[in-house]
């Protein structure tokens, strides 16, 4: 069944009287006179003061199209140019009728009525409150009563040219997020596609997880720049590493302070949350944020308000939050180091960026990107010789090459080779020197153990014990106190004990190697 929804035109539909009216174009009647389209039901919306005109137009529609049932719909309006009133009346009409696009074909006539009413019909159609397609009518050049009409379907996917423009724009957005790098890893490309959709459509917090050097900071900035290009934000990109924040400094840096609020507060400070108003706040290593700061951040996210140190009045800031972490925040919650309610708030969109070893097929395009970056910064064009390029890629793609620092390691490697390249060309000898350097460079964790236990540590302890000790040392060095480190290390087993002393348990473990917590921290 075809159903028309149309506003009575108090001027256009009133043209002509007597039999002569059938030679004059009247939009509402002209729709019923078309040979190639027929309406079973015709909802004619009118204002009470034009009741008589409505009766005349109704009769003419039914005369021109005997199979059409005209349904008068009274629509009282004090001011047809008041957007709020007109939209509310039409919205109430759409809700009352509960039109079902599954059962009927709907057409919305947007030629008659005030311009405000036409805009409201357009908006209600776009929001699917009034389903169907739009119909625009106009008089013909021949001056006959039928005129002409056009059907406008707002489903843009049906228009090839528009759809291709959207697809081209989306392709450009994806390339932008990847810094123009033609990445080949399918899993990573799908991840970026999802991030692109979220970045364009959402202002909710985004959590970027992944190992150090996986590109979290760079991706956060690209998200900001993409939203800026799309005119979705006006503010700045504020970047802070939470691992550098401690005590009053953390509260002051994030939330600001009033003069004299603590020792050293000689001047007022607005804080980074205020600086991010209207923009994006990127909190890298958010797992390192203290409990007090976590509580204040949660309120700032939910209510857009916070209290600076020493202030008696709240400040407001509307920003989008992007967080970065290389830790498992769920484990941090279990260990009591991270608020469960804050994690629930920031991980609505949680994206895990893979390390370089999981994306080896992307090493080659990233190699070209790093060379281009070096050339732009140094002003010197640098390339590989063919044999040098093959040798480096053989090394870079090999399973035994671990890339512990991920893309930071790749960047450092390229910078070293490009800097040493004679005549702007990286030769085979330069590549071999870099490979030899990387292979004799000790793992950072082994350097730490050598400093703590002596250079012959691997000859005095079993590899089994050393593997465990490396993790313990890493946790201790990233914890503020011995108790905190103990809670993290014994998070599971401590739940089964009635009374626990994690600090004592950890101290005894370290003592087996002649170590203590203070030594590890120093």
KESE-972351 format. One record per residue (C-alpha): residue number from 1; residue in three letters; chain; x, y, z. Coordinates in nm, 4 decimals. Example, Ala and Ser with C-alpha at 12.3 -4.5 7.8 and 13.67 -1.06 7.14 Angstrom:
% residues 2
1	Ala	A	1.2300	-0.4500	0.7800
2	Ser	A	1.3670	-0.1060	0.7140
% end
This chain:
% residues 522
1	Unk	A	0.0000	0.0000	0.0000
2	Unk	A	0.1298	0.3447	-0.0983
3	Unk	A	0.0744	0.6195	0.1583
4	Unk	A	0.1258	0.9944	0.1059
5	Unk	A	0.1851	1.2395	0.3920
6	Unk	A	0.1395	1.6027	0.2884
7	Unk	A	0.0805	1.9432	0.4414
8	Unk	A	-0.2056	2.1490	0.3013
9	Unk	A	-0.0677	2.4506	0.1169
10	Unk	A	-0.2756	2.7462	0.2350
11	Unk	A	-0.1607	2.9551	-0.0663
12	Unk	A	-0.0525	2.7146	-0.3420
13	Unk	A	-0.3467	2.4751	-0.2909
14	Unk	A	-0.6004	2.7612	-0.2884
15	Unk	A	-0.5354	2.8773	-0.6464
16	Unk	A	-0.8364	2.8867	-0.8746
17	Unk	A	-1.2103	2.8639	-0.8291
18	Unk	A	-1.4871	2.6899	-1.0204
19	Unk	A	-1.4087	2.4605	-1.3138
20	Unk	A	-1.1082	2.6762	-1.4034
21	Unk	A	-0.9196	2.5422	-1.1054
22	Unk	A	-0.8506	2.2182	-1.2956
23	Unk	A	-0.6216	2.4063	-1.5313
24	Unk	A	-0.4079	2.5496	-1.2484
25	Unk	A	-0.1227	2.3676	-1.0747
26	Unk	A	-0.2092	2.2917	-0.7122
27	Unk	A	0.0636	2.0760	-0.5500
28	Unk	A	-0.1531	1.8538	-0.3271
29	Unk	A	-0.4069	1.7849	-0.6034
30	Unk	A	-0.1371	1.7508	-0.8724
31	Unk	A	0.0076	1.4487	-0.6892
32	Unk	A	-0.3261	1.2694	-0.7337
33	Unk	A	-0.3275	1.3481	-1.1050
34	Unk	A	-0.0025	1.1693	-1.1906
35	Unk	A	-0.0327	0.8765	-1.4321
36	Unk	A	0.2702	0.6788	-1.3116
37	Unk	A	0.2098	0.6799	-0.9354
38	Unk	A	-0.0983	0.6104	-0.7259
39	Unk	A	-0.1591	0.6564	-0.3525
40	Unk	A	-0.3992	0.4346	-0.1589
41	Unk	A	-0.4073	0.6635	0.1436
42	Unk	A	-0.3439	1.0357	0.1545
43	Unk	A	-0.2834	1.1934	0.4982
44	Unk	A	-0.3591	1.5645	0.4511
45	Unk	A	-0.2294	1.7725	0.7444
46	Unk	A	-0.4040	2.1084	0.7902
47	Unk	A	-0.4443	2.3909	1.0388
48	Unk	A	-0.7997	2.4319	1.1799
49	Unk	A	-0.8454	2.7779	1.0284
50	Unk	A	-0.8076	2.6252	0.6792
51	Unk	A	-1.0719	2.3571	0.7318
52	Unk	A	-1.2862	2.4765	0.4394
53	Unk	A	-0.9882	2.4745	0.2020
54	Unk	A	-0.8974	2.1267	0.3243
55	Unk	A	-1.2500	2.0020	0.2415
56	Unk	A	-1.2229	2.1418	-0.1121
57	Unk	A	-0.8751	1.9936	-0.1720
58	Unk	A	-0.9852	1.6599	-0.0240
59	Unk	A	-1.2779	1.6419	-0.2641
60	Unk	A	-1.0567	1.7280	-0.5627
61	Unk	A	-0.7943	1.4658	-0.4708
62	Unk	A	-1.0611	1.1966	-0.4449
63	Unk	A	-1.2147	1.3181	-0.7728
64	Unk	A	-0.8785	1.3078	-0.9572
65	Unk	A	-0.7893	0.9693	-0.8065
66	Unk	A	-1.1070	0.7762	-0.7064
67	Unk	A	-0.9024	0.4920	-0.5520
68	Unk	A	-0.7330	0.7274	-0.3039
69	Unk	A	-0.8713	0.7683	0.0485
70	Unk	A	-0.7941	1.1128	0.1895
71	Unk	A	-0.7493	1.1215	0.5683
72	Unk	A	-0.7681	1.4756	0.7135
73	Unk	A	-0.5230	1.5320	1.0014
74	Unk	A	-0.5850	1.8438	1.2105
75	Unk	A	-0.2554	2.0046	1.3133
76	Unk	A	-0.3105	2.3147	1.5308
77	Unk	A	-0.0213	2.5649	1.5240
78	Unk	A	-0.0062	2.9158	1.6635
79	Unk	A	0.2983	3.0056	1.4545
80	Unk	A	0.3923	2.7907	1.1509
81	Unk	A	0.7341	2.9618	1.1476
82	Unk	A	0.8230	2.8636	1.5051
83	Unk	A	1.0630	2.5716	1.4671
84	Unk	A	1.0107	2.4341	1.8178
85	Unk	A	0.6322	2.4319	1.7864
86	Unk	A	0.6206	2.2944	1.4308
87	Unk	A	0.8707	2.0178	1.4989
88	Unk	A	0.6901	1.9178	1.8205
89	Unk	A	0.3519	1.8985	1.6419
90	Unk	A	0.4889	1.6903	1.3546
91	Unk	A	0.6879	1.4706	1.5935
92	Unk	A	0.3724	1.4015	1.8001
93	Unk	A	0.1859	1.3184	1.4777
94	Unk	A	0.4564	1.0654	1.3737
95	Unk	A	0.4505	0.8976	1.7153
96	Unk	A	0.0712	0.8812	1.7289
97	Unk	A	0.0400	0.7201	1.3871
98	Unk	A	0.3278	0.4731	1.4399
99	Unk	A	0.3947	0.4333	1.0664
100	Unk	A	0.5475	0.0967	0.9733
101	Unk	A	0.7854	0.0888	0.6759
102	Unk	A	0.7577	-0.2921	0.6687
103	Unk	A	0.3865	-0.2799	0.5901
104	Unk	A	0.3541	0.0192	0.3529
105	Unk	A	0.5448	0.2449	0.1139
106	Unk	A	0.5507	0.6013	0.2446
107	Unk	A	0.5986	0.9296	0.0585
108	Unk	A	0.6456	1.2657	0.2317
109	Unk	A	0.5527	1.5731	0.0298
110	Unk	A	0.7886	1.8645	0.1082
111	Unk	A	0.6588	2.1318	-0.1336
112	Unk	A	0.3699	2.2757	0.0663
113	Unk	A	0.3681	2.4358	0.4100
114	Unk	A	0.6135	2.6901	0.5497
115	Unk	A	0.9852	2.6414	0.4932
116	Unk	A	1.0138	2.5562	0.8624
117	Unk	A	0.7557	2.2798	0.8223
118	Unk	A	0.9407	2.1431	0.5172
119	Unk	A	1.2661	2.1337	0.7149
120	Unk	A	1.0925	1.9537	1.0014
121	Unk	A	0.9518	1.6907	0.7643
122	Unk	A	1.3001	1.6404	0.6233
123	Unk	A	1.4495	1.5935	0.9710
124	Unk	A	1.1785	1.3511	1.0803
125	Unk	A	1.2297	1.1497	0.7637
126	Unk	A	1.6061	1.1431	0.8162
127	Unk	A	1.5557	1.0211	1.1757
128	Unk	A	1.3072	0.7554	1.0529
129	Unk	A	1.0206	0.8923	1.2619
130	Unk	A	0.8446	0.9437	0.9306
131	Unk	A	0.9748	0.6586	0.7130
132	Unk	A	0.9813	0.6558	0.3360
133	Unk	A	1.1029	0.8846	0.0580
134	Unk	A	1.0607	1.2555	-0.0015
135	Unk	A	0.8546	1.3928	-0.2910
136	Unk	A	0.9191	1.7371	-0.4397
137	Unk	A	0.6622	1.8784	-0.6863
138	Unk	A	0.6844	2.1749	-0.9220
139	Unk	A	0.4794	2.3300	-1.2043
140	Unk	A	0.5711	2.2279	-1.5577
141	Unk	A	0.6895	2.4653	-1.8295
142	Unk	A	0.3776	2.3859	-2.0282
143	Unk	A	0.1687	2.5235	-1.7444
144	Unk	A	-0.0590	2.2206	-1.7085
145	Unk	A	-0.2273	2.1301	-1.3796
146	Unk	A	-0.0288	1.8059	-1.3198
147	Unk	A	0.3158	1.9619	-1.3148
148	Unk	A	0.6096	1.7294	-1.2415
149	Unk	A	0.7525	1.5545	-0.9370
150	Unk	A	1.0828	1.4075	-0.8150
151	Unk	A	1.1355	1.1347	-0.5566
152	Unk	A	1.4302	1.1831	-0.3200
153	Unk	A	1.5526	0.8836	-0.1206
154	Unk	A	1.7753	0.9863	0.1700
155	Unk	A	1.9385	0.6423	0.1766
156	Unk	A	2.2681	0.7736	0.0398
157	Unk	A	2.4006	0.4221	-0.0214
158	Unk	A	2.1650	0.4036	-0.3205
159	Unk	A	2.3434	0.6857	-0.5007
160	Unk	A	2.6572	0.5521	-0.6689
161	Unk	A	2.8408	0.8834	-0.6942
162	Unk	A	2.7740	0.9769	-0.3316
163	Unk	A	2.8608	0.6259	-0.2098
164	Unk	A	3.1898	0.6370	-0.3997
165	Unk	A	3.2698	0.9769	-0.2444
166	Unk	A	3.2043	0.8370	0.1030
167	Unk	A	3.4175	0.5311	0.0309
168	Unk	A	3.6994	0.7498	-0.0987
169	Unk	A	3.6785	0.9702	0.2095
170	Unk	A	3.6832	0.6665	0.4393
171	Unk	A	3.9852	0.5256	0.2557
172	Unk	A	4.1619	0.8590	0.3074
173	Unk	A	4.0736	0.8536	0.6792
174	Unk	A	4.2159	0.5020	0.7191
175	Unk	A	4.5364	0.6014	0.5413
176	Unk	A	4.5561	0.9087	0.7647
177	Unk	A	4.5318	0.7026	1.0836
178	Unk	A	4.8121	0.4788	0.9520
179	Unk	A	5.0251	0.7841	0.8661
180	Unk	A	4.9972	0.6918	0.4996
181	Unk	A	5.1725	0.3573	0.5542
182	Unk	A	5.0346	0.0809	0.3288
183	Unk	A	5.0163	-0.1761	0.6073
184	Unk	A	4.9651	-0.5401	0.5046
185	Unk	A	4.8695	-0.7132	0.8284
186	Unk	A	4.4993	-0.7993	0.7926
187	Unk	A	4.4295	-0.8056	1.1651
188	Unk	A	4.5864	-0.4634	1.2144
189	Unk	A	4.4027	-0.3186	0.9140
190	Unk	A	4.0693	-0.4423	1.0500
191	Unk	A	4.1586	-0.2873	1.3861
192	Unk	A	4.2289	0.0497	1.2246
193	Unk	A	3.9000	0.0308	1.0321
194	Unk	A	3.7126	-0.0135	1.3603
195	Unk	A	3.9084	0.2678	1.5270
196	Unk	A	3.8269	0.4970	1.2336
197	Unk	A	3.4529	0.4346	1.2711
198	Unk	A	3.4695	0.4926	1.6473
199	Unk	A	3.6844	0.8059	1.6113
200	Unk	A	3.4376	0.9657	1.3698
201	Unk	A	3.1163	0.8619	1.5466
202	Unk	A	3.1961	0.8607	1.9193
203	Unk	A	3.3175	1.1014	2.1863
204	Unk	A	3.3423	0.8325	2.4550
205	Unk	A	3.6794	0.7370	2.6097
206	Unk	A	3.9131	0.5149	2.4079
207	Unk	A	4.1662	0.2757	2.5655
208	Unk	A	4.4734	0.1867	2.3583
209	Unk	A	4.6618	-0.1119	2.4992
210	Unk	A	4.9770	-0.2784	2.3771
211	Unk	A	5.3496	-0.3127	2.4388
212	Unk	A	5.5862	-0.0175	2.4643
213	Unk	A	5.6672	0.1201	2.1208
214	Unk	A	5.3580	-0.0249	1.9499
215	Unk	A	5.2476	0.3238	1.8410
216	Unk	A	4.9823	0.4174	2.0994
217	Unk	A	5.0897	0.7811	2.1329
218	Unk	A	5.1162	0.8334	1.7597
219	Unk	A	4.7755	0.6759	1.6970
220	Unk	A	4.6144	0.8920	1.9674
221	Unk	A	4.7492	1.2047	1.7993
222	Unk	A	4.6293	1.0852	1.4582
223	Unk	A	4.2801	1.0289	1.6013
224	Unk	A	4.2861	1.3872	1.7253
225	Unk	A	4.4039	1.5206	1.3888
226	Unk	A	4.1363	1.3186	1.2063
227	Unk	A	3.8606	1.4594	1.4285
228	Unk	A	4.0078	1.8057	1.3788
229	Unk	A	4.0005	1.7638	0.9996
230	Unk	A	3.6361	1.6579	1.0233
231	Unk	A	3.5591	1.9682	1.2344
232	Unk	A	3.4439	1.7553	1.5267
233	Unk	A	3.6626	1.9241	1.7871
234	Unk	A	3.8053	2.2717	1.8327
235	Unk	A	4.0398	2.2312	2.1287
236	Unk	A	4.3979	2.1098	2.1622
237	Unk	A	4.5627	1.7711	2.1951
238	Unk	A	4.7022	1.7430	2.5480
239	Unk	A	4.9491	1.4598	2.6031
240	Unk	A	5.0759	1.3493	2.9463
241	Unk	A	5.2671	1.0413	3.0637
242	Unk	A	5.1134	0.9379	3.3948
243	Unk	A	5.4299	0.7479	3.4918
244	Unk	A	5.5978	1.0865	3.5477
245	Unk	A	5.3310	1.2108	3.7906
246	Unk	A	5.3651	1.1661	4.1652
247	Unk	A	5.2006	1.3199	4.4736
248	Unk	A	5.0935	1.6840	4.4672
249	Unk	A	5.2595	1.7188	4.1295
250	Unk	A	5.0156	1.4692	3.9793
251	Unk	A	4.7076	1.6460	4.1178
252	Unk	A	4.8386	1.9861	4.0195
253	Unk	A	4.9437	1.8804	3.6695
254	Unk	A	4.6093	1.7247	3.5896
255	Unk	A	4.3578	1.9316	3.7857
256	Unk	A	4.5444	2.2539	3.8571
257	Unk	A	4.5910	2.4341	4.1882
258	Unk	A	4.5411	2.7638	4.3609
259	Unk	A	4.8308	2.9745	4.4815
260	Unk	A	4.9579	2.8537	4.8194
261	Unk	A	4.7669	2.5247	4.8123
262	Unk	A	5.0885	2.3338	4.8865
263	Unk	A	5.4582	2.4007	4.9397
264	Unk	A	5.5989	2.5432	4.6192
265	Unk	A	5.2629	2.6531	4.4766
266	Unk	A	5.3751	3.0121	4.4242
267	Unk	A	5.1340	3.0785	4.1378
268	Unk	A	4.7958	2.9549	4.0210
269	Unk	A	4.7875	2.6727	3.7652
270	Unk	A	4.4906	2.5729	3.5476
271	Unk	A	4.5931	2.2072	3.4878
272	Unk	A	4.5855	1.9833	3.1827
273	Unk	A	4.2184	1.8840	3.2100
274	Unk	A	4.1261	2.2489	3.1693
275	Unk	A	4.3753	2.2866	2.8840
276	Unk	A	4.2045	1.9952	2.7049
277	Unk	A	3.8619	2.1646	2.7132
278	Unk	A	3.7035	2.1156	2.3705
279	Unk	A	3.9835	1.8831	2.2598
280	Unk	A	4.1431	1.5504	2.3469
281	Unk	A	4.3308	1.4513	2.6622
282	Unk	A	4.5705	1.1602	2.6098
283	Unk	A	4.6779	0.9938	2.9353
284	Unk	A	4.9599	0.7551	2.8478
285	Unk	A	5.0453	0.4812	3.0986
286	Unk	A	4.7221	0.5485	3.2861
287	Unk	A	4.7878	0.2377	3.4976
288	Unk	A	5.0541	0.4400	3.6833
289	Unk	A	4.8047	0.7018	3.8027
290	Unk	A	4.7565	0.7204	4.1799
291	Unk	A	4.4291	0.6255	4.3509
292	Unk	A	4.3331	0.9843	4.4409
293	Unk	A	4.3923	1.1008	4.0861
294	Unk	A	4.1905	0.8054	3.9544
295	Unk	A	3.8920	0.9059	4.1680
296	Unk	A	3.9018	1.2680	4.0508
297	Unk	A	3.9496	1.1641	3.6898
298	Unk	A	3.6426	0.9388	3.7067
299	Unk	A	3.4259	1.2293	3.8199
300	Unk	A	3.5758	1.4568	3.5546
301	Unk	A	3.4850	1.2029	3.2850
302	Unk	A	3.1304	1.1476	3.4083
303	Unk	A	3.0333	1.4984	3.5187
304	Unk	A	3.2799	1.7177	3.3262
305	Unk	A	3.3730	1.8802	3.6588
306	Unk	A	3.6711	1.8686	3.8949
307	Unk	A	3.8118	2.0553	4.1947
308	Unk	A	4.1640	2.2032	4.1663
309	Unk	A	4.3938	2.1717	4.4669
310	Unk	A	4.3163	2.4384	4.7253
311	Unk	A	4.0066	2.5601	4.5386
312	Unk	A	3.6577	2.5999	4.6836
313	Unk	A	3.4879	2.6214	4.3442
314	Unk	A	3.4728	2.3522	4.0778
315	Unk	A	3.6077	2.3905	3.7275
316	Unk	A	3.4469	2.2383	3.4189
317	Unk	A	3.6040	2.0889	3.1092
318	Unk	A	3.4505	1.8955	2.8209
319	Unk	A	3.7116	1.6778	2.6548
320	Unk	A	3.7413	1.3365	2.4949
321	Unk	A	3.9712	1.1010	2.6830
322	Unk	A	4.2147	0.8612	2.5174
323	Unk	A	4.4175	0.6375	2.7487
324	Unk	A	4.7269	0.4329	2.6765
325	Unk	A	4.8724	0.1432	2.8756
326	Unk	A	5.1186	-0.1418	2.8351
327	Unk	A	4.9789	-0.3162	3.1434
328	Unk	A	4.6823	-0.5466	3.1940
329	Unk	A	4.4505	-0.3130	3.3826
330	Unk	A	4.2207	-0.5978	3.4814
331	Unk	A	4.5081	-0.7543	3.6743
332	Unk	A	4.5756	-0.4130	3.8244
333	Unk	A	4.2137	-0.4006	3.9438
334	Unk	A	4.2468	-0.7445	4.1024
335	Unk	A	4.5660	-0.6320	4.2739
336	Unk	A	4.3922	-0.3229	4.4115
337	Unk	A	4.6039	-0.0775	4.2117
338	Unk	A	4.3371	0.0438	3.9721
339	Unk	A	3.9746	0.1380	4.0281
340	Unk	A	3.7262	-0.1053	3.8773
341	Unk	A	3.4734	0.1743	3.8134
342	Unk	A	3.7329	0.3815	3.6280
343	Unk	A	3.8314	0.0857	3.4113
344	Unk	A	3.4651	0.0222	3.3323
345	Unk	A	3.4339	0.3844	3.2218
346	Unk	A	3.7446	0.4052	3.0010
347	Unk	A	3.7317	0.0691	2.8252
348	Unk	A	3.4052	0.1121	2.6373
349	Unk	A	3.6325	0.1124	2.3332
350	Unk	A	3.9371	-0.1030	2.4093
351	Unk	A	4.1850	-0.1589	2.1271
352	Unk	A	4.4968	-0.3746	2.1636
353	Unk	A	4.7784	-0.2698	1.9308
354	Unk	A	5.0032	-0.5588	1.8279
355	Unk	A	5.3801	-0.5411	1.8589
356	Unk	A	5.6144	-0.5411	1.5616
357	Unk	A	5.6819	-0.9155	1.5879
358	Unk	A	5.3099	-0.9772	1.5336
359	Unk	A	5.3151	-0.7600	1.2222
360	Unk	A	5.6326	-0.8633	1.0448
361	Unk	A	5.4715	-0.8143	0.7042
362	Unk	A	5.4434	-0.4431	0.7950
363	Unk	A	5.8168	-0.4016	0.8555
364	Unk	A	5.8904	-0.3293	0.4896
365	Unk	A	5.6331	-0.0473	0.4434
366	Unk	A	5.7323	0.0969	0.7821
367	Unk	A	6.0962	0.0883	0.6722
368	Unk	A	6.0060	0.3201	0.3837
369	Unk	A	5.8102	0.5422	0.6210
370	Unk	A	6.1040	0.5747	0.8601
371	Unk	A	6.3405	0.6607	0.5748
372	Unk	A	6.0988	0.9296	0.4571
373	Unk	A	6.0747	1.0712	0.8110
374	Unk	A	6.4540	1.0837	0.8378
375	Unk	A	6.4836	1.2584	0.5015
376	Unk	A	6.2240	1.5189	0.6013
377	Unk	A	6.3992	1.5932	0.9328
378	Unk	A	6.7564	1.5914	0.8046
379	Unk	A	6.6972	1.7416	0.4621
380	Unk	A	6.9047	1.4572	0.3161
381	Unk	A	6.7533	1.1951	0.0858
382	Unk	A	6.8626	0.8456	0.1922
383	Unk	A	6.8029	0.5123	0.0174
384	Unk	A	6.9216	0.1500	0.0405
385	Unk	A	7.1320	-0.0267	-0.2154
386	Unk	A	6.9450	-0.3328	-0.3472
387	Unk	A	7.1675	-0.5855	-0.1675
388	Unk	A	7.1662	-0.3835	0.1555
389	Unk	A	6.7886	-0.3692	0.1509
390	Unk	A	6.7596	-0.7461	0.1022
391	Unk	A	7.0069	-0.8125	0.3825
392	Unk	A	6.8270	-0.5837	0.6258
393	Unk	A	6.4829	-0.7287	0.5494
394	Unk	A	6.6183	-1.0839	0.5895
395	Unk	A	6.7388	-0.9847	0.9363
396	Unk	A	6.4282	-0.7802	1.0270
397	Unk	A	6.1822	-1.0526	0.9239
398	Unk	A	6.3663	-1.3408	1.0908
399	Unk	A	6.1905	-1.5034	1.3877
400	Unk	A	6.4984	-1.4659	1.6074
401	Unk	A	6.4864	-1.0849	1.5702
402	Unk	A	6.2614	-0.9895	1.8618
403	Unk	A	6.2275	-0.6104	1.8296
404	Unk	A	6.1662	-0.5619	2.2059
405	Unk	A	6.1092	-0.1873	2.1606
406	Unk	A	5.8846	-0.2477	1.8593
407	Unk	A	5.8572	0.0501	1.6235
408	Unk	A	6.0891	0.2592	1.8408
409	Unk	A	6.3606	0.0014	1.7791
410	Unk	A	6.2930	0.0094	1.4058
411	Unk	A	6.3077	0.3876	1.4058
412	Unk	A	6.6361	0.3897	1.5991
413	Unk	A	6.7853	0.1301	1.3639
414	Unk	A	6.6932	0.3303	1.0531
415	Unk	A	6.8186	0.6570	1.2030
416	Unk	A	7.1579	0.5012	1.2835
417	Unk	A	7.2008	0.3498	0.9365
418	Unk	A	7.0769	0.6617	0.7560
419	Unk	A	7.3056	0.8880	0.9586
420	Unk	A	7.6091	0.6747	0.8729
421	Unk	A	7.5129	0.6317	0.5041
422	Unk	A	7.7862	0.7738	0.2830
423	Unk	A	7.6481	0.9815	-0.0021
424	Unk	A	7.2907	0.9192	0.1130
425	Unk	A	7.3028	0.5478	0.0319
426	Unk	A	7.2900	0.2711	0.2931
427	Unk	A	7.5261	-0.0006	0.1749
428	Unk	A	7.5675	-0.3648	0.2732
429	Unk	A	7.8568	-0.2927	0.5123
430	Unk	A	7.6413	-0.0421	0.7091
431	Unk	A	7.3592	-0.2965	0.7382
432	Unk	A	7.5976	-0.5686	0.8549
433	Unk	A	7.7460	-0.3374	1.1190
434	Unk	A	7.3960	-0.2549	1.2477
435	Unk	A	7.2993	-0.6225	1.2629
436	Unk	A	7.6183	-0.7073	1.4497
437	Unk	A	7.5553	-0.4216	1.6927
438	Unk	A	7.1991	-0.5414	1.7618
439	Unk	A	7.3093	-0.9010	1.8181
440	Unk	A	7.5763	-0.8161	2.0727
441	Unk	A	7.3568	-0.5604	2.2539
442	Unk	A	7.2445	-0.7293	2.5749
443	Unk	A	6.8803	-0.7574	2.6715
444	Unk	A	6.7827	-0.4784	2.9110
445	Unk	A	6.6647	-0.7198	3.1772
446	Unk	A	6.9966	-0.9054	3.1714
447	Unk	A	7.1815	-0.5767	3.2120
448	Unk	A	6.9738	-0.5156	3.5237
449	Unk	A	7.0455	-0.8621	3.6655
450	Unk	A	7.4157	-0.8194	3.5929
451	Unk	A	7.4160	-0.4929	3.7859
452	Unk	A	7.2305	-0.6522	4.0786
453	Unk	A	7.3912	-0.9979	4.0931
454	Unk	A	7.7255	-0.9578	3.9173
455	Unk	A	7.8344	-1.0294	3.5617
456	Unk	A	7.8550	-1.4028	3.6240
457	Unk	A	7.4908	-1.4274	3.7426
458	Unk	A	7.3927	-1.6681	3.4642
459	Unk	A	7.6655	-1.9136	3.5785
460	Unk	A	7.5510	-1.9056	3.9439
461	Unk	A	7.1731	-1.9375	3.9048
462	Unk	A	6.9424	-2.1706	3.7137
463	Unk	A	6.7647	-2.0239	3.4123
464	Unk	A	6.4349	-2.1267	3.5774
465	Unk	A	6.5084	-1.9038	3.8783
466	Unk	A	6.6356	-1.6176	3.6636
467	Unk	A	6.3204	-1.6140	3.4493
468	Unk	A	6.1098	-1.5694	3.7652
469	Unk	A	6.3472	-1.3127	3.9100
470	Unk	A	6.3293	-1.0962	3.5958
471	Unk	A	5.9528	-1.0590	3.6403
472	Unk	A	5.9867	-0.9863	4.0130
473	Unk	A	6.2497	-0.7187	3.9470
474	Unk	A	6.0327	-0.5607	3.6768
475	Unk	A	5.7288	-0.5434	3.9069
476	Unk	A	5.9306	-0.4063	4.1990
477	Unk	A	6.0883	-0.1320	3.9911
478	Unk	A	5.7476	-0.0180	3.8640
479	Unk	A	5.5839	-0.0226	4.2101
480	Unk	A	5.5912	0.2576	4.4642
481	Unk	A	5.6262	0.0421	4.7749
482	Unk	A	5.7241	-0.3078	4.8801
483	Unk	A	5.3621	-0.3767	4.9813
484	Unk	A	5.2312	-0.2654	4.6440
485	Unk	A	5.4766	-0.4922	4.4624
486	Unk	A	5.3744	-0.7821	4.6874
487	Unk	A	5.0065	-0.7296	4.6172
488	Unk	A	5.0717	-0.7352	4.2435
489	Unk	A	5.2927	-1.0439	4.2529
490	Unk	A	5.0716	-1.2487	4.4865
491	Unk	A	4.7299	-1.1210	4.3736
492	Unk	A	4.5820	-1.4679	4.3191
493	Unk	A	4.7322	-1.6703	4.6039
494	Unk	A	4.6681	-1.3968	4.8640
495	Unk	A	4.2897	-1.4366	4.8170
496	Unk	A	4.3128	-1.7895	4.9589
497	Unk	A	4.4827	-1.6787	5.2841
498	Unk	A	4.3097	-1.5379	5.5905
499	Unk	A	4.6019	-1.3172	5.6843
500	Unk	A	4.8679	-1.2070	5.4414
501	Unk	A	5.1928	-1.0205	5.4604
502	Unk	A	5.2926	-0.9712	5.1000
503	Unk	A	5.5778	-0.7387	5.1877
504	Unk	A	5.7393	-0.9954	5.4179
505	Unk	A	5.6891	-1.2715	5.1630
506	Unk	A	5.8526	-1.0636	4.8891
507	Unk	A	6.1406	-0.9564	5.1162
508	Unk	A	6.2223	-1.3200	5.1946
509	Unk	A	6.2150	-1.4075	4.8251
510	Unk	A	6.4556	-1.1243	4.7367
511	Unk	A	6.6841	-1.2195	5.0237
512	Unk	A	6.7486	-1.5560	4.8545
513	Unk	A	6.9399	-1.3588	4.5904
514	Unk	A	7.0973	-1.1174	4.8348
515	Unk	A	6.8649	-0.8365	4.7255
516	Unk	A	6.6224	-0.5955	4.8887
517	Unk	A	6.3520	-0.3625	4.7584
518	Unk	A	6.5565	-0.0463	4.8097
519	Unk	A	6.8393	-0.1864	4.5972
520	Unk	A	6.5989	-0.2647	4.3143
521	Unk	A	6.4469	0.0841	4.3184
522	Unk	A	6.7887	0.2495	4.3113
% end
